[in-house]
């Protein structure tokens, strides 16, 4: 990206502005949620926001009930959760 320098007025080439994406894998989010038991504690451990944890879960077709063993859906019907459990434990 090319921007104008506010001091000298010349054009300056800049490589990528802004914050870099966190790219925390689902496996790490899953482990943190299972270990700490709450989204707040897991977010603190991973160094991200609570919303980011929900975003990662949603991107992988999961929700918090699937991870925490909620009664809404059984884990047996969720192949991604089964695969995570085999890999983690």
N, CA, C and O atoms as CSV, one atom per row, in Angstrom:
chain,resi,resn,atom,element,x,y,z
A,1,UNK,N,N,0.843,-1.160,0.000
A,1,UNK,CA,C,0.000,0.000,0.000
A,1,UNK,C,C,0.899,1.237,0.000
A,1,UNK,O,O,1.922,1.280,0.684
A,2,UNK,N,N,0.506,2.217,-0.763
A,2,UNK,CA,C,1.270,3.460,-0.866
A,2,UNK,C,C,0.474,4.564,-0.163
A,2,UNK,O,O,-0.700,4.782,-0.460
A,3,UNK,N,N,1.128,5.251,0.769
A,3,UNK,CA,C,0.489,6.360,1.480
A,3,UNK,C,C,1.366,7.597,1.362
A,3,UNK,O,O,2.540,7.514,1.000
A,4,UNK,N,N,0.772,8.746,1.675
A,4,UNK,CA,C,1.521,10.002,1.682
A,4,UNK,C,C,1.995,10.271,3.108
A,4,UNK,O,O,1.210,10.207,4.055
A,5,UNK,N,N,3.271,10.568,3.252
A,5,UNK,CA,C,3.855,10.869,4.553
A,5,UNK,C,C,3.296,12.197,5.050
A,5,UNK,O,O,3.321,13.182,4.311
A,6,UNK,N,N,2.791,12.252,6.285
A,6,UNK,CA,C,2.242,13.512,6.796
A,6,UNK,C,C,3.318,14.568,7.066
A,6,UNK,O,O,3.014,15.760,7.113
A,7,UNK,N,N,4.571,14.140,7.243
A,7,UNK,CA,C,5.647,15.097,7.544
A,7,UNK,C,C,6.252,15.703,6.283
A,7,UNK,O,O,6.345,16.923,6.153
A,8,UNK,N,N,6.668,14.826,5.339
A,8,UNK,CA,C,7.375,15.342,4.153
A,8,UNK,C,C,6.492,15.387,2.907
A,8,UNK,O,O,6.841,16.065,1.941
A,9,UNK,N,N,5.371,14.692,2.905
A,9,UNK,CA,C,4.455,14.730,1.777
A,9,UNK,C,C,4.804,13.768,0.649
A,9,UNK,O,O,4.089,13.719,-0.352
A,10,UNK,N,N,5.878,13.005,0.784
A,10,UNK,CA,C,6.252,12.051,-0.255
A,10,UNK,C,C,5.455,10.754,-0.103
A,10,UNK,O,O,4.885,10.463,0.949
A,11,UNK,N,N,5.440,9.982,-1.202
A,11,UNK,CA,C,4.767,8.694,-1.169
A,11,UNK,C,C,5.677,7.657,-0.526
A,11,UNK,O,O,6.863,7.568,-0.843
A,12,UNK,N,N,5.102,6.873,0.385
A,12,UNK,CA,C,5.856,5.858,1.114
A,12,UNK,C,C,5.129,4.525,0.976
A,12,UNK,O,O,3.907,4.457,1.112
A,13,UNK,N,N,5.901,3.454,0.701
A,13,UNK,CA,C,5.320,2.117,0.591
A,13,UNK,C,C,5.272,1.504,1.994
A,13,UNK,O,O,6.274,1.469,2.708
A,14,UNK,N,N,4.088,1.024,2.368
A,14,UNK,CA,C,3.877,0.424,3.687
A,14,UNK,C,C,3.332,-0.983,3.485
A,14,UNK,O,O,2.424,-1.199,2.681
A,15,UNK,N,N,3.893,-1.936,4.222
A,15,UNK,CA,C,3.437,-3.325,4.129
A,15,UNK,C,C,2.428,-3.608,5.231
A,15,UNK,O,O,2.800,-3.728,6.398
A,16,UNK,N,N,1.173,-3.712,4.875
A,16,UNK,CA,C,0.118,-4.121,5.797
A,16,UNK,C,C,-0.087,-3.226,7.000
A,16,UNK,O,O,0.765,-3.161,7.886
A,17,UNK,N,N,-1.185,-2.556,7.033
A,17,UNK,CA,C,-1.535,-1.719,8.172
A,17,UNK,C,C,-2.514,-2.467,9.061
A,17,UNK,O,O,-3.237,-3.347,8.592
A,18,UNK,N,N,-2.540,-2.130,10.303
A,18,UNK,CA,C,-3.520,-2.695,11.212
A,18,UNK,C,C,-3.029,-3.915,11.951
A,18,UNK,O,O,-1.892,-4.359,11.791
A,19,UNK,N,N,-3.907,-4.434,12.754
A,19,UNK,CA,C,-3.589,-5.586,13.598
A,19,UNK,C,C,-3.610,-6.868,12.787
A,19,UNK,O,O,-4.466,-7.052,11.922
A,20,UNK,N,N,-2.677,-7.741,13.068
A,20,UNK,CA,C,-2.622,-9.029,12.390
A,20,UNK,C,C,-3.691,-9.947,12.986
A,20,UNK,O,O,-3.989,-9.845,14.176
A,21,UNK,N,N,-4.268,-10.834,12.189
A,21,UNK,CA,C,-5.281,-11.752,12.733
A,21,UNK,C,C,-4.662,-12.723,13.740
A,21,UNK,O,O,-3.488,-13.080,13.634
A,22,UNK,N,N,-5.460,-13.138,14.706
A,22,UNK,CA,C,-4.961,-14.040,15.745
A,22,UNK,C,C,-4.750,-15.464,15.223
A,22,UNK,O,O,-3.756,-16.107,15.560
A,23,UNK,N,N,-5.675,-15.951,14.408
A,23,UNK,CA,C,-5.591,-17.297,13.840
A,23,UNK,C,C,-5.357,-18.372,14.894
A,23,UNK,O,O,-4.474,-19.215,14.738
A,24,UNK,N,N,-6.134,-18.346,15.949
A,24,UNK,CA,C,-6.037,-19.373,16.987
A,24,UNK,C,C,-6.812,-20.595,16.495
A,24,UNK,O,O,-7.997,-20.477,16.182
A,25,UNK,N,N,-6.176,-21.761,16.419
A,25,UNK,CA,C,-6.866,-22.951,15.908
A,25,UNK,C,C,-7.980,-23.416,16.848
A,25,UNK,O,O,-7.955,-23.159,18.052
A,26,UNK,N,N,-8.952,-24.104,16.260
A,26,UNK,CA,C,-10.083,-24.617,17.015
A,26,UNK,C,C,-9.613,-25.538,18.138
A,26,UNK,O,O,-10.196,-25.531,19.222
A,27,UNK,N,N,-8.589,-26.314,17.898
A,27,UNK,CA,C,-8.096,-27.246,18.914
A,27,UNK,C,C,-7.647,-26.501,20.173
A,27,UNK,O,O,-7.923,-26.949,21.286
A,28,UNK,N,N,-6.968,-25.386,20.010
A,28,UNK,CA,C,-6.525,-24.595,21.160
A,28,UNK,C,C,-7.706,-23.974,21.908
A,28,UNK,O,O,-7.720,-23.931,23.138
A,29,UNK,N,N,-8.700,-23.492,21.150
A,29,UNK,CA,C,-9.896,-22.923,21.771
A,29,UNK,C,C,-10.619,-24.007,22.559
A,29,UNK,O,O,-11.056,-23.776,23.686
A,30,UNK,N,N,-10.744,-25.192,21.963
A,30,UNK,CA,C,-11.420,-26.312,22.609
A,30,UNK,C,C,-10.709,-26.702,23.911
A,30,UNK,O,O,-11.355,-26.883,24.943
A,31,UNK,N,N,-9.399,-26.827,23.860
A,31,UNK,CA,C,-8.631,-27.195,25.052
A,31,UNK,C,C,-8.798,-26.159,26.162
A,31,UNK,O,O,-8.967,-26.514,27.329
A,32,UNK,N,N,-8.750,-24.892,25.797
A,32,UNK,CA,C,-8.892,-23.827,26.799
A,32,UNK,C,C,-10.280,-23.838,27.419
A,32,UNK,O,O,-10.416,-23.648,28.628
A,33,UNK,N,N,-11.308,-24.057,26.613
A,33,UNK,CA,C,-12.669,-24.106,27.151
A,33,UNK,C,C,-12.859,-25.293,28.080
A,33,UNK,O,O,-13.476,-25.161,29.137
A,34,UNK,N,N,-12.336,-26.450,27.696
A,34,UNK,CA,C,-12.481,-27.639,28.536
A,34,UNK,C,C,-11.671,-27.507,29.827
A,34,UNK,O,O,-12.110,-27.957,30.885
A,35,UNK,N,N,-10.508,-26.902,29.742
A,35,UNK,CA,C,-9.638,-26.764,30.913
A,35,UNK,C,C,-10.184,-25.739,31.904
A,35,UNK,O,O,-10.233,-26.004,33.105
A,36,UNK,N,N,-10.591,-24.578,31.414
A,36,UNK,CA,C,-10.974,-23.484,32.292
A,36,UNK,C,C,-12.464,-23.439,32.605
A,36,UNK,O,O,-12.859,-22.849,33.611
A,37,UNK,N,N,-13.296,-24.045,31.773
A,37,UNK,CA,C,-14.710,-24.141,32.083
A,37,UNK,C,C,-15.553,-22.924,31.793
A,37,UNK,O,O,-16.777,-22.997,31.902
A,38,UNK,N,N,-14.950,-21.806,31.428
A,38,UNK,CA,C,-15.738,-20.621,31.092
A,38,UNK,C,C,-15.086,-19.887,29.933
A,38,UNK,O,O,-13.880,-19.987,29.706
A,39,UNK,N,N,-15.903,-19.157,29.217
A,39,UNK,CA,C,-15.411,-18.402,28.066
A,39,UNK,C,C,-14.498,-17.274,28.524
A,39,UNK,O,O,-13.502,-16.974,27.865
A,40,UNK,N,N,-14.828,-16.650,29.642
A,40,UNK,CA,C,-14.025,-15.532,30.147
A,40,UNK,C,C,-12.612,-16.000,30.486
A,40,UNK,O,O,-11.630,-15.367,30.098
A,41,UNK,N,N,-12.518,-17.115,31.213
A,41,UNK,CA,C,-11.204,-17.625,31.598
A,41,UNK,C,C,-10.421,-18.121,30.382
A,41,UNK,O,O,-9.210,-17.916,30.296
A,42,UNK,N,N,-11.109,-18.769,29.447
A,42,UNK,CA,C,-10.445,-19.265,28.236
A,42,UNK,C,C,-9.922,-18.109,27.392
A,42,UNK,O,O,-8.819,-18.180,26.850
A,43,UNK,N,N,-10.713,-17.048,27.281
A,43,UNK,CA,C,-10.278,-15.867,26.517
A,43,UNK,C,C,-9.052,-15.231,27.166
A,43,UNK,O,O,-8.134,-14.796,26.471
A,44,UNK,N,N,-9.035,-15.177,28.484
A,44,UNK,CA,C,-7.874,-14.634,29.181
A,44,UNK,C,C,-6.630,-15.476,28.951
A,44,UNK,O,O,-5.536,-14.940,28.774
A,45,UNK,N,N,-6.795,-16.795,28.953
A,45,UNK,CA,C,-5.663,-17.702,28.734
A,45,UNK,C,C,-5.115,-17.567,27.321
A,45,UNK,O,O,-3.900,-17.560,27.119
A,46,UNK,N,N,-6.012,-17.460,26.342
A,46,UNK,CA,C,-5.601,-17.390,24.936
A,46,UNK,C,C,-5.189,-15.991,24.506
A,46,UNK,O,O,-4.558,-15.829,23.461
A,47,UNK,N,N,-5.531,-14.986,25.289
A,47,UNK,CA,C,-5.190,-13.610,24.924
A,47,UNK,C,C,-6.062,-13.059,23.815
A,47,UNK,O,O,-5.600,-12.303,22.960
A,48,UNK,N,N,-7.335,-13.449,23.838
A,48,UNK,CA,C,-8.271,-12.961,22.813
A,48,UNK,C,C,-9.556,-12.525,23.509
A,48,UNK,O,O,-9.664,-12.603,24.733
A,49,UNK,N,N,-10.516,-12.073,22.733
A,49,UNK,CA,C,-11.791,-11.653,23.301
A,49,UNK,C,C,-12.747,-12.837,23.389
A,49,UNK,O,O,-12.540,-13.871,22.755
A,50,UNK,N,N,-13.782,-12.667,24.176
A,50,UNK,CA,C,-14.816,-13.695,24.273
A,50,UNK,C,C,-15.517,-13.864,22.928
A,50,UNK,O,O,-15.873,-14.977,22.540
A,51,UNK,N,N,-15.710,-12.766,22.231
A,51,UNK,CA,C,-16.357,-12.819,20.923
A,51,UNK,C,C,-15.532,-13.625,19.930
A,51,UNK,O,O,-16.091,-14.318,19.080
A,52,UNK,N,N,-14.201,-13.542,20.027
A,52,UNK,CA,C,-13.345,-14.296,19.120
A,52,UNK,C,C,-13.532,-15.793,19.323
A,52,UNK,O,O,-13.525,-16.552,18.353
A,53,UNK,N,N,-13.701,-16.232,20.577
A,53,UNK,CA,C,-13.934,-17.647,20.845
A,53,UNK,C,C,-15.239,-18.094,20.186
A,53,UNK,O,O,-15.285,-19.147,19.551
A,54,UNK,N,N,-16.292,-17.299,20.335
A,54,UNK,CA,C,-17.563,-17.645,19.700
A,54,UNK,C,C,-17.435,-17.635,18.174
A,54,UNK,O,O,-18.065,-18.446,17.495
A,55,UNK,N,N,-16.636,-16.734,17.644
A,55,UNK,CA,C,-16.422,-16.656,16.200
A,55,UNK,C,C,-15.743,-17.922,15.675
A,55,UNK,O,O,-16.136,-18.456,14.638
A,56,UNK,N,N,-14.723,-18.401,16.393
A,56,UNK,CA,C,-14.021,-19.620,15.985
A,56,UNK,C,C,-14.968,-20.814,16.036
A,56,UNK,O,O,-14.982,-21.643,15.126
A,57,UNK,N,N,-15.758,-20.896,17.102
A,57,UNK,CA,C,-16.721,-21.994,17.206
A,57,UNK,C,C,-17.740,-21.951,16.070
A,57,UNK,O,O,-18.036,-22.975,15.456
A,58,UNK,N,N,-18.273,-20.768,15.796
A,58,UNK,CA,C,-19.277,-20.615,14.744
A,58,UNK,C,C,-18.708,-20.941,13.371
A,58,UNK,O,O,-19.392,-21.546,12.545
A,59,UNK,N,N,-17.464,-20.547,13.118
A,59,UNK,CA,C,-16.824,-20.819,11.829
A,59,UNK,C,C,-16.655,-22.314,11.595
A,59,UNK,O,O,-16.573,-22.758,10.449
A,60,UNK,N,N,-16.602,-23.095,12.674
A,60,UNK,CA,C,-16.446,-24.539,12.566
A,60,UNK,C,C,-17.750,-25.286,12.796
A,60,UNK,O,O,-17.746,-26.504,12.979
A,61,UNK,N,N,-18.865,-24.567,12.788
A,61,UNK,CA,C,-20.178,-25.191,12.905
A,61,UNK,C,C,-20.500,-25.684,14.306
A,61,UNK,O,O,-21.303,-26.604,14.459
A,62,UNK,N,N,-19.901,-25.101,15.322
A,62,UNK,CA,C,-20.128,-25.509,16.701
A,62,UNK,C,C,-20.691,-24.352,17.498
A,62,UNK,O,O,-20.677,-23.203,17.055
A,63,UNK,N,N,-21.189,-24.675,18.686
A,63,UNK,CA,C,-21.556,-23.634,19.630
A,63,UNK,C,C,-21.068,-24.055,21.004
A,63,UNK,O,O,-20.522,-25.147,21.154
A,64,UNK,N,N,-21.251,-23.221,21.994
A,64,UNK,CA,C,-20.718,-23.480,23.320
A,64,UNK,C,C,-21.333,-24.725,23.950
A,64,UNK,O,O,-20.658,-25.447,24.683
A,65,UNK,N,N,-22.598,-24.978,23.671
A,65,UNK,CA,C,-23.259,-26.165,24.212
A,65,UNK,C,C,-22.608,-27.444,23.695
A,65,UNK,O,O,-22.530,-28.434,24.423
A,66,UNK,N,N,-22.143,-27.434,22.458
A,66,UNK,CA,C,-21.482,-28.614,21.905
A,66,UNK,C,C,-20.180,-28.911,22.640
A,66,UNK,O,O,-19.852,-30.072,22.887
A,67,UNK,N,N,-19.455,-27.879,22.982
A,67,UNK,CA,C,-18.167,-28.047,23.644
A,67,UNK,C,C,-18.349,-28.431,25.111
A,67,UNK,O,O,-17.647,-29.302,25.624
A,68,UNK,N,N,-19.295,-27.776,25.777
A,68,UNK,CA,C,-19.458,-27.993,27.212
A,68,UNK,C,C,-20.334,-29.192,27.529
A,68,UNK,O,O,-20.561,-29.490,28.701
A,69,UNK,N,N,-20.833,-29.890,26.511
A,69,UNK,CA,C,-21.666,-31.069,26.763
A,69,UNK,C,C,-23.080,-30.711,27.134
A,69,UNK,O,O,-23.704,-31.412,27.930
A,70,UNK,N,N,-23.607,-29.627,26.574
A,70,UNK,CA,C,-24.969,-29.198,26.873
A,70,UNK,C,C,-25.994,-30.211,26.416
A,70,UNK,O,O,-25.694,-31.101,25.621
A,71,UNK,N,N,-27.206,-30.070,26.922
A,71,UNK,CA,C,-28.267,-31.021,26.627
A,71,UNK,C,C,-28.944,-30.764,25.290
A,71,UNK,O,O,-29.742,-31.589,24.843
A,72,UNK,N,N,-28.650,-29.654,24.644
A,72,UNK,CA,C,-29.335,-29.312,23.405
A,72,UNK,C,C,-29.002,-30.293,22.279
A,72,UNK,O,O,-29.879,-30.666,21.499
A,73,UNK,N,N,-27.743,-30.707,22.195
A,73,UNK,CA,C,-27.320,-31.651,21.161
A,73,UNK,C,C,-26.353,-32.639,21.794
A,73,UNK,O,O,-25.614,-32.304,22.720
A,74,UNK,N,N,-26.370,-33.833,21.291
A,74,UNK,CA,C,-25.420,-34.808,21.813
A,74,UNK,C,C,-24.115,-34.696,21.052
A,74,UNK,O,O,-24.097,-34.323,19.879
A,75,UNK,N,N,-23.026,-35.020,21.723
A,75,UNK,CA,C,-21.723,-34.947,21.086
A,75,UNK,C,C,-21.579,-36.009,20.007
A,75,UNK,O,O,-20.795,-35.839,19.074
A,76,UNK,N,N,-22.315,-37.086,20.122
A,76,UNK,CA,C,-22.207,-38.161,19.135
A,76,UNK,C,C,-22.648,-37.705,17.752
A,76,UNK,O,O,-22.213,-38.264,16.746
A,77,UNK,N,N,-23.501,-36.702,17.694
A,77,UNK,CA,C,-23.970,-36.214,16.397
A,77,UNK,C,C,-23.055,-35.143,15.820
A,77,UNK,O,O,-23.333,-34.606,14.748
A,78,UNK,N,N,-21.973,-34.827,16.514
A,78,UNK,CA,C,-21.065,-33.781,16.081
A,78,UNK,C,C,-19.686,-34.372,15.810
A,78,UNK,O,O,-18.896,-34.502,16.745
A,79,UNK,N,N,-19.367,-34.734,14.576
A,79,UNK,CA,C,-18.093,-35.390,14.284
A,79,UNK,C,C,-16.866,-34.533,14.597
A,79,UNK,O,O,-15.818,-35.078,14.941
A,80,UNK,N,N,-16.968,-33.217,14.487
A,80,UNK,CA,C,-15.806,-32.368,14.777
A,80,UNK,C,C,-15.462,-32.404,16.257
A,80,UNK,O,O,-14.287,-32.410,16.623
A,81,UNK,N,N,-16.472,-32.427,17.103
A,81,UNK,CA,C,-16.220,-32.482,18.536
A,81,UNK,C,C,-15.617,-33.832,18.899
A,81,UNK,O,O,-14.703,-33.902,19.721
A,82,UNK,N,N,-16.120,-34.902,18.297
A,82,UNK,CA,C,-15.557,-36.231,18.549
A,82,UNK,C,C,-14.085,-36.273,18.150
A,82,UNK,O,O,-13.257,-36.813,18.884
A,83,UNK,N,N,-13.763,-35.716,17.014
A,83,UNK,CA,C,-12.375,-35.707,16.547
A,83,UNK,C,C,-11.502,-34.896,17.502
A,83,UNK,O,O,-10.376,-35.297,17.797
A,84,UNK,N,N,-12.002,-33.773,17.986
A,84,UNK,CA,C,-11.234,-32.972,18.941
A,84,UNK,C,C,-10.995,-33.730,20.233
A,84,UNK,O,O,-9.902,-33.673,20.796
A,85,UNK,N,N,-12.015,-34.442,20.709
A,85,UNK,CA,C,-11.859,-35.192,21.945
A,85,UNK,C,C,-10.823,-36.295,21.793
A,85,UNK,O,O,-10.050,-36.555,22.715
A,86,UNK,N,N,-10.802,-36.939,20.646
A,86,UNK,CA,C,-9.805,-37.996,20.424
A,86,UNK,C,C,-8.402,-37.406,20.370
A,86,UNK,O,O,-7.459,-38.003,20.890
A,87,UNK,N,N,-8.254,-36.245,19.747
A,87,UNK,CA,C,-6.938,-35.628,19.614
A,87,UNK,C,C,-6.432,-35.045,20.927
A,87,UNK,O,O,-5.235,-35.093,21.206
A,88,UNK,N,N,-7.333,-34.495,21.732
A,88,UNK,CA,C,-6.936,-33.798,22.938
A,88,UNK,C,C,-6.717,-34.767,24.091
A,88,UNK,O,O,-5.740,-34.660,24.833
A,89,UNK,N,N,-7.631,-35.705,24.229
A,89,UNK,CA,C,-7.571,-36.582,25.404
A,89,UNK,C,C,-7.139,-37.932,25.007
A,89,UNK,O,O,-7.025,-38.818,25.853
